[in-house]
């Protein structure tokens, strides 16, 4: 089991690394996106409500938009990478299971690979942000980006095993990720402080980032909420993935 797990993790990571287009987008798109968004939004005050504490902050709209721009970029890229890797590996995974590989090893490997990617993408987006803004609570931005990346890595896994075609998956990822992150910013969305946004995946990370960067406060409940979204997406995706895998060759042989 340990040997199968190690091999499956290497294969999963290799499948994600081979997506050169996604990594080019990560390296080039993130700084360009920060530059474009930052140049369009002036340094004006914006009301941002921390619903977890009931406090309304007056924050710099430019700096807040950089946070949501980072979230928008990393959620799209992370979901795309995992989605594409899962779609490409499904036929190979089935052959591995039929050859005697344990489904648990493949499932654990995909989970670990997605989390590794989320940490790497979140850390990179935080480092690039420092060229445009030096927040006092930069640690909160890093945690926020990693949490959001993990959530959408799990979402990409779920979409990868649910949809029938690549086009449908790309469309769902683009629409949901863009809408989710856009609605959280009161500079772009006048309804950003409404209670309904509590039911969106980016709500927890955005609240956590704003509290740390503008209010010097840690909101563990928002981090827990983000992790709950990640766990829900991952659990659903892994259950569907397991159901779509054939029975291992050894089990099939014993049953006959």
C-alpha positions in Angstrom: 0.0 0.0 0.0 2.8 2.4 0.9 4.6 1.7 -2.4 1.5 2.1 -4.4 0.7 5.4 -2.6 4.2 6.8 -3.3 4.0 5.9 -6.9 0.5 7.3 -7.3 1.5 10.6 -5.7 4.4 10.9 -8.1 2.1 10.2 -11.0 -0.5 12.7 -9.8 2.1 15.5 -9.3 3.7 14.7 -12.7 0.3 15.0 -14.3 -0.2 18.4 -12.8 3.3 19.6 -13.6 2.9 18.6 -17.3 0.1 21.1 -17.7 2.5 23.8 -19.1 -0.2 26.1 -20.2 -1.6 26.4 -16.6 1.8 27.1 -15.1 2.6 29.7 -17.8 -0.7 31.3 -16.9 0.2 31.2 -13.2 3.6 32.8 -13.8 2.5 35.4 -16.3 -1.2 36.0 -15.6 -1.1 36.6 -11.9 1.3 39.6 -12.0 -0.4 41.0 -15.1 -3.8 40.6 -13.4 -2.6 42.5 -10.3 -1.2 45.2 -12.5 -4.3 45.7 -14.6 -6.7 45.6 -11.7 -4.5 47.8 -9.5 -4.3 50.4 -12.3 -8.0 50.6 -12.7 -9.1 50.9 -9.0 -8.1 54.1 -7.2 -7.2 54.4 -3.5 -10.6 55.3 -2.2 -12.4 54.2 0.9 -14.9 51.3 0.8 -17.2 49.9 3.5 -16.4 46.2 4.2 -18.4 44.4 6.8 -16.8 41.7 8.9 -20.0 39.6 9.5 -18.2 37.3 11.9 -17.6 40.2 14.3 -20.3 42.6 13.3 -17.8 45.3 12.6 -17.9 47.5 9.4 -14.4 48.6 8.3 -13.5 51.5 5.9 -10.8 49.9 3.9 -8.7 51.0 0.9 -10.7 49.9 -2.1 -7.5 49.5 -4.2 -5.9 47.1 -1.7 -9.1 45.1 -1.1 -9.4 44.7 -4.9 -5.9 43.3 -5.1 -7.0 40.6 -2.6 -10.1 39.6 -4.6 -8.1 39.8 -7.8 -5.6 37.4 -6.3 -8.4 35.1 -5.3 -9.9 35.3 -8.7 -6.7 34.3 -10.4 -5.6 31.4 -8.1 -9.1 29.9 -7.9 -9.4 29.7 -11.7 -5.8 28.4 -12.2 -6.0 25.8 -9.4 -9.3 24.5 -10.4 -8.2 24.2 -14.1 -5.0 22.3 -13.2 -6.7 19.7 -11.0 -9.7 19.4 -13.4 -7.4 18.8 -16.4 -5.2 16.4 -14.5 -8.2 14.4 -13.3 -9.8 14.2 -16.7 -6.6 13.0 -18.3 -5.8 10.4 -15.7 -9.2 8.7 -15.3 -8.7 6.0 -18.1 -5.2 5.3 -16.7 -6.5 5.0 -13.2 -9.0 2.5 -14.3 -6.3 0.4 -15.9 -4.2 0.6 -12.7 -7.1 -0.6 -10.6 -7.8 -3.5 -13.0 -4.1 -4.4 -12.7 -4.3 -4.6 -8.9 -3.8 -1.1 -7.7 -5.8 -0.2 -4.6 -8.4 2.6 -5.3 -7.6 4.0 -1.8 -4.0 4.7 -2.9 -5.1 6.6 -6.0 -7.7 8.6 -4.1 -5.2 9.6 -1.4 -2.6 10.5 -4.0 -5.0 12.8 -5.9 -5.9 14.5 -2.6 -2.3 15.0 -1.6 -1.3 16.3 -5.0 -4.2 18.8 -5.0 -3.2 20.1 -1.6 0.5 20.4 -2.6 -0.6 22.4 -5.6 -2.8 24.7 -3.5 0.0 25.5 -1.1 2.4 26.3 -4.0 -0.1 28.4 -5.9 -1.2 30.3 -2.8 2.3 31.0 -1.8 3.3 32.2 -5.2 0.3 34.6 -5.5 1.2 36.1 -2.1 4.8 36.7 -3.1 3.8 38.4 -6.3 1.3 40.6 -4.3 4.2 42.0 -2.3 5.4 43.8 -5.5 2.1 45.8 -5.6 1.2 46.1 -1.9 2.9 45.5 1.4 0.0 44.6 3.8 0.7 44.6 7.5 -0.9 41.2 7.8 0.7 39.5 4.9 0.5 36.2 6.7 -3.3 36.5 6.6 -3.2 37.0 2.8 -1.0 33.9 2.4 -3.4 31.8 4.5 -6.3 33.2 2.6 -4.8 32.3 -0.8 -3.9 28.8 0.3 -7.4 28.2 1.7 -9.1 29.4 -1.5 -6.7 27.4 -3.7 -7.4 24.3 -1.7 -11.2 24.8 -2.0 -11.0 25.2 -5.7 -8.6 22.4 -6.1 -11.2 20.2 -4.5 -13.9 21.8 -6.7 -11.8 21.1 -9.8 -11.5 17.4 -8.7 -15.3 17.3 -8.2 -16.0 18.8 -11.6 -13.5 16.6 -13.3 -15.3 13.4 -12.2 -18.8 14.7 -12.6 -19.1 16.4 -16.0 -19.0 14.5 -19.3 -17.0 16.9 -21.4 -14.1 19.3 -21.0 -16.1 22.3 -22.3 -18.7 21.9 -19.7 -16.1 21.7 -17.0 -14.2 24.8 -18.1 -17.5 26.7 -18.4 -18.6 25.8 -14.8 -15.2 26.6 -13.4 -15.0 30.0 -15.1 -18.5 31.1 -14.2 -18.5 29.9 -10.6 -15.0 31.1 -9.7 -15.4 34.5 -11.3 -18.9 35.1 -9.9 -17.8 33.9 -6.4 -14.8 36.2 -6.0 -16.4 39.2 -7.8 -19.4 39.3 -5.5 -17.3 39.5 -2.3 -15.8 42.9 -3.2 -17.9 46.0 -2.3 -15.9 48.1 -4.7 -17.3 46.2 -7.7 -20.5 44.9 -6.1 -22.8 47.2 -4.1 -24.4 44.1 -2.6 -21.1 42.7 -1.3 -22.1 43.1 2.4 -25.4 41.2 2.2 -25.9 38.0 4.3 -26.4 35.8 1.2 -22.7 35.9 0.4 -22.1 33.8 3.5 -23.1 30.8 1.3 -20.4 31.3 -1.2 -17.0 29.5 -1.1 -14.9 32.6 -1.2 -16.7 34.3 1.7 -14.6 32.7 4.4 -11.2 33.5 2.8 -12.2 37.0 2.0 -13.4 37.7 5.5 -10.2 36.2 6.9 -8.0 38.3 4.6 -9.8 41.5 5.3 -9.7 41.0 9.1 -6.0 40.2 9.1 -4.9 42.9 6.6 -7.1 45.8 7.7 -8.2 45.0 11.2 -5.2 43.0 12.6 -7.6 40.3 13.8 -7.6 36.5 13.3 -10.9 34.9 12.5 -10.5 31.1 13.0 -14.2 30.6 12.2 -13.7 31.9 8.7 -10.7 29.6 8.1 -12.8 26.7 9.4 -15.6 27.6 7.1 -13.3 27.6 4.1 -11.9 24.2 5.2 -15.5 22.9 5.4 -16.1 23.9 1.8 -12.8 22.2 0.8 -13.8 19.0 2.7 -17.3 19.0 1.1 -16.0 19.4 -2.4 -13.3 16.8 -1.9 -15.5 14.3 -0.2 -18.1 14.5 -3.0 -15.5 14.3 -5.7 -13.6 11.4 -4.1 -16.9 9.4 -3.6 -17.8 9.9 -7.3 -14.3 9.0 -8.3 -14.4 5.8 -6.2 -17.8 4.8 -7.7 -16.4 5.2 -11.2 -13.4 3.0 -10.6 -13.7 -0.7 -11.5 -13.2 -3.4 -9.0 -9.6 -4.3 -8.3 -8.4 -7.4 -10.2 -7.6 -9.3 -6.9 -11.1 -8.7 -5.5 -12.7 -9.7 -8.8 -10.6 -12.9 -8.9 -11.6 -13.8 -5.3 -15.3 -13.3 -6.0 -15.2 -15.7 -8.9 
